[in-house]
Amino acid sequence: MFLRLVADSFTRRPRRKLLTGAALALGMAVATAALSVSLNVGDRLAQEFRSLGANLVVTPEADSLPLEIAGVDYRPANSGAYLPASDLPRLKTIFWHNNIIAFAPVLDASGYLAGKESELAAHQGTAVPLIGTWAAQPVYLPSSGETFTTGIEKTNPWFHIEGRWFAAGGGALGRAEFPGEPGKGFARSNVTAPVECVVGAHLAERLGLRIGDRPYLNVSRAEETASSFPCTITGILSTGGQEENALLLPLRVVQDDTGKPGQYRKLYVSALTKPEDSFARRDPRSMNKDELERWSCSPYVSSIAYSIAQALPGSDVRVIRRVAEGEGSILRHVGTLLWLVTLAALLAAALAVGASSAASVMERRSEIALMKALGAGRGSVGFLLAAEQLLLAVVGGGIGYALGIFWARVVGQKIFGVAPEPSLLVFVMILALAAGVTMLGSVIPLRRAAHFEPAPILRGE
């Protein structure tokens, strides 16, 4: 009988119900779109931010002295400490291994042009900075048996190169088929492929170097010796940084010619992270067991840095604050904007439902008075009216969810490049929000209806 009364009341006055349902559906549609985009856009923006460059840098622990001024790290580096490249596969074994998008070791050296080709003879003995790194280096992961390709091409995708990067050569790091001992460099006599390199734009302009040139290089010596080797230029690099004044070569080449086989000086890591809050910035040494577990299980850039330091013995992992804080600030602002839009939509829906509910109660004063005159108590009247509003909330919330998913796909694709998929979690949240907004907007009219005195109303007073 109760359900029949609710259904009968719901079908009467369709215009009033339609207006209330439309207001509720529009509010829930905006909330659905904002929630769907916010749940999907965070990961998408984090992926896009990786184009800003690496957000972590790893150096030898003995390579730095602590010097921090006004929160900025000014630690100088000496030239005597290196880290083994054979440990790098461990980066994909830490708890946050899926968040490690790419990493690229770097070994700097001083080199000289040795001439050889007539058009480059005028630059005989010219000093050039050398940067040994990976462009797209396969790394064998013993833990999974898979091969992970990484390098500066992925840690710094914003680098603009005319031509192409040098070839990796030599197979995957950590595989037995790699020439020489895995992770320990190689002997030049074992390499049959010619050495390739990439030249910085400023250096290329200063020396007149072009793609296809084959300058001879000598490491640490200005005079031409038998140890000089030709390097075929495959690309010209523009970065806006120090790389534009250097020659970039495969890491193994610089390791071999500097007498540092299997070692690197610095490691850049690009990792997906979440914005840091006050808890994330706490010193893990001051945390208790539960706090440390919670901190370690959150993808903060500091917690990922801590995990990397544990995986690479003798390393010091620092956050590149300019990149990490910029990412976090933008993510927070986008998230705040979406939540404000959601709250504004919910508030507008609550006001619309409240106004409609108040008008409906005033129209039904006689009906409510008659129910109470026939013996219905305040609780029964309030429960009946609340049930009608909840039914309206379910219908309006369902329509709003469908409309909101459509908006979310359009907005997400146009602005963020990602189209959110329907989510059961969002659907349940929207129904709960619709019910909450409806009851919040109706609480005053329902309370007033429950306190109506039937006698004066039935007398027409």
N, C-alpha and C positions, 0 to 999 in steps of 0.2 A: 504493500500500500504506500509505504514511504517513497519507494522508487517511482511509483506511478505518479505521485504528487510532484516529485522533482521533475520528471520528464514532461508532465503536463504544463507545469509552470515555465519550464525552459522553452517550450514551443510557443507559448503565448507572448505577445508583444515582440514580434520578431525584429522590428525596426530598432528597438532599444537594445536588444541582445546583439544585433548586427553591429551597431555602432561601438558597443563595449568590446565585442570580440575583435573588431577591426583595430581599435586602439591597442588592445592587448597583443594582437598578432604583429603589429608594426613594431611595438617595443621589443617583443621577443625576437623578431627578425633581426633587428639591429644588434641585440645582445648575442644572438647566435653567430652572426657574421663576425663580430668583434672577438668572441671567444674562440671561434674556429681559426681565425687568422692568427690570434695571439698564440694559440697552441702549436701552430705550424710555422709561423714566421720566425720564431726564435732560432730554430735550427737552420732555417734558410739564411737568415741574416748572419748567423755565425759562420756558415759556409762562405758567404760572400765576403765576410771580414777577413777570411784567410788570404784574400788577394792583397791585403795590406802588408803582408809579410809575416815572418815568424814572430811569435810572441814570447818565446823563451830562448835563452842563450846559455849554453853549457861551456864552461871553461875548467881547466884543472884547478883543484882545490888549492894547490900550492902556488897558483898563478896570480893570486890577488891578495891585496891588503885591504882590510875593511876601512872604507872612508865614505861616510854618508853625511851630506850637508843638506839640511832642510828637506829631508826625505828623498833626496836625489843621490843615486849611487855614483861616486866618482872613483871607484877602485882602479888603480893603475895595474897594468899587467907587465910581468917580466917576460923573458924570452927563454926560460929554461924548463918549462913544464909542458908535457904533452899527455894525451890520453890515447888508449889503444882502440883502433877502429874495430877490432874483433869483438868488442863489447856492444857494438851498436845494435845487433839483432835483439838484445835484451829490452830495448825500448818497446818492442811489440809483445812483451810478456808481462808488463805491469798491469795493474787493475784497470787503468784507463787506456789500454792499448788501442781500443777502437777510436778513441778521441785523438790519437796521434795521427795527424793527416800526412805529415811529411817531415823529414829532417835532412840536413845537409852539413857534413863536416867540412871544415875549412883549414887549410894549411898555407900560410903566407910565406913568401920567399923573395929574395932579391935576385933578379936576373939581368942579363945583358944580351944585346943583339950582337951576334958574331959575324954578321955580314953574309958572305957566301954568294948571294945573288947580287948581280951588278946594280940593279935599281935600288938595293938596300945598303950598298957598300958605304954610302955617306953616313949611315947611322951605326957604323962599326963601334962597338963598345958603349953604345947608349944604354943607360940603366933603365930598366923597366920593372915595376912591381909585378910579381907573379902571385896568382891566387889559385891554389889547387882545391878543387871541390868536385862534387858530383853534379851532373846535369840530370840524367835519368838513369840512376844506377840500380840494378836489381840486387836485392838483399835476400839471401836465403834464410828462412825462419825455421830453425830446427824444431821448435815447439809445435808448429802446425804442419810442417812439411811444405809450406807454400813459399812463393817468392813475392816480395814486396818491392815495388819500384818507387824510388824516392830520389830526391835531389833538389838543387836550387831552382829547377824549373817549376817545382811544386811548392816549395816554401816561399818563393817570391814570384808568383805568376804575373805580377805587374811589370816585371822586367820586359823591356821591349828589345827584341833581337831581330836584326836584319840578316837574313840567311837562316842558319840553324845552329843548335848547340852541338858541341863536339860529341862524338859517339862514346858510349860507356867503355866498351871493350873489355876483354879479360873475363867475361862471365860474371856470375853472381858472387857477391861477397859471402864467404862462409861455405861455399861448395868445394868439394874435393877437386873438381875439374878446373878450378881457378888456378892460373899459372903461379907457381910458388906456393908457399904455405898460406892457407886461408887467413885473410885479414892481416897478413904480414908484408904486404907489398909484393914486388916482383922484380926480376932481373930483366934489364932492357934487352938482353940477348934472346929472351923468351918471347918477345913481342914482335910479331911480324907486321902488324898493321901500323901505318904511319901515325905519328902523333898529331892530333887535331887540337885547335885552340880557338878561343873567342877573344877578340880584342875590344877594349872599351872605346866608345865613340871619340872621346877627346884624344886618346893616345893614337887612334887610327888617323885622326885629322892632323895631329902634330907630326906624325912620321910618314904620312901618305900611304898607310897600309890599306889594302883592299881585300875583299873576299877572294880567296884563291891564292894569295901570296904565300910564300913559304920562307919566312925569316928563320934564321938559325939562332937558337938560344943557348946560352951558357948560364948556369946557375952559380952565383957567388963569385964569378971571375969575369973581368972585363976583357981579357985577352982571348983570342980565338984558340981553342984547344981541341984535341981529338974528342973530348967529351961533349962538344956542342952537338945539337941535334936539330933537324928541321921540324918546323911546326906549321902545318897547313891551316890557314885561317878559314874557318867555316861560317863565321858570323861576326857582326859588329853590334855591341851591346850598349844600350842607353838605359841608365838607371837614375841619373841625377845624383849619384853618390860616388864614392871612391872607386867603385868598379870601373868607371868610365876612363880611368887613368891607368888601368892594369891589363895584363894578359891573363885570361882564365884558362886553365888547363885541367885535364883529368887529375884527380887527387893522387893517383898512384904514380903519375909521372913526377910530380913535385916531391912526393915521399921518397922516391928512388934517388932523385938527383940531389936532395938535401941530406941524405943519409938518415932519414926518419921513416924507415919502412913500417907500414902498418900503424902510423900515428897521425893524429891531427891536433890542431891547436885550439879550435873553437867549433862548436856545434850549434846550429840554428834549428829550432824545433817549432813547428806549426801545429797547434793543438786547439781543438774545439773546447770552449770553456763557457761557463755561465758567469754573469756579473757578480763581482765580489761585494759582500756586505761586511758589517763590522765583525761578525763571527769569522768570516774567511780570513781577515787580516790578523787574527790572533796568532801568537807564537805557538806552534804545536807542542813545544816543550812545556808550556804552562797548562796544557789541557789534561783533564783526567781521561780515563780509558774510554768512557762513553762519548765524551766530546771529541776525542781524537778519531774514534770510529765514524762518528757522524761527519766530521770534517773531511776525513779521507774518502768517504763514500759520496762526496759532492764534487762535481767537476769544476771546482775553482781552479784558476790558473796556479795559485799557490800550492794547492794540494797535488796537482799534477806535477809541478816542479819538485815537490817533496818526494813523490814516487819515482821520478826520474833519477834524483840524487841517490835513492836507495838502490836503483838498478845499475847505476854506473859508479863503481867504487872510485874514490879519489876525485870526484867531480864536484863542481860548485854550479848550481843551477840558479839563474837569475831571471826574473820576469822583466821583459821589455815593457816598462810601465806605460810609455807613450802609446803603444799599440793596444795593450790589454785594457787600460783605463778608458781609452777612446771607444773601444768596442763595448765595454760595460756601460758607459754613459749613454751611448746611442740605444742599446737594448733596453735600458731602464726607461728612457724617454719614450720609446715606441710602446713599451708595455704599459707605462703610465697613461699615455694618450688613449690606448685602446680600452683600458679599464675605466677611464673617465667617460668615454663615449658610452660604454656599457651602463655605468651608473646613471648617466643622464637619460638614457633610453628607459631604464627601469623606473626612474623617478617620474618621467612623463607618463609612462603607462599606468603607474600607481595613481597619479592625479586624475587621469582620464577615467580609470575604473571607479575611483572614489566619487567623481562627479556623476557618472552614470548610475552608480549604485544608489547614491542619495536621491536622485530623481526617481529611480524605480521604486524606492521605499515610499516616497511621498505619494506616488501614483497608487500604490497598493495598501494605503492606510486602512481603507475599509475592509479589504480582504484579510489583513492581519488582525484587525479588531474583531472580525467575525470569528476567526480561528480561536482567538483568545476567549471570546464569549462562549464558544462551544467547549471550552475546557483545556485548550492547549496552553502549556506553561511557557515561560520565557525561554527556557532551554530548548524546548521543542521548536518554537518559532525561529529562534536564532540558528538552530542546527539545520532546519529546512532551508532557510535563506543562504546559509554558508555552503550547503551541499549544491545549491544552484550555482553559486559563484565558482565553486571548485570545478564543476562540470564545464562551465564556461572557460575556466582557466586551462583545462586539458585540451579543449577544442582550439582555443586561441593559441595556446602554446605549441600544439602540433602544427597548425598552419604557419605560425611564425617561424618554427624551426625549418620547415621546408623552404619558405621564402628566404630565410637567412642563409641557408646553405648555398642557394643560388647566388645571392649577393656576395657571399664569402669567396666563391670560386671566381666570380668576375673581378672583385677587388684584389684578391690574392694574386691572380694571374696578371692583371694589368700593372699593379704597383710592385709586388714583391717577387713576381715570377714563379709563384707556387700556388697551385689550386688545392685548397684543403678538401679532404675527403670527408664524407659523413661519418660522425663518430657517435657511438652509443652513449659514451660518457657525456658528451655535450647535449645529447637529446634528453638524458635523464636530468642534467643540470637545468636545462631550459624548462622542463615541466615543473621542476621544483621551484625555480624562480617565478614561473607564471603563477603557481599556486601561492607563493609567498607574496608576490606583488598584488595579486587579487585580494587576498585576505587583508593585507596591509591597507589597501585603498578602501576596503569595505568595512573595516572594523568599526568606524564611527557610525555610519548609517545602520549597520546591523545592531549595534548596541542601542541606538535610538529606537529602532523598530521593536526590539525586545522589551522596551520600557513603555510602549504605547499603552494608554488606558483605553479599553474598548468602549466604555459607556459614552464619553463625550464624542468620540468619533462616530459611533453609530447614531447619535442624536444629531449629527451634522454640525457640531460645534467646532 
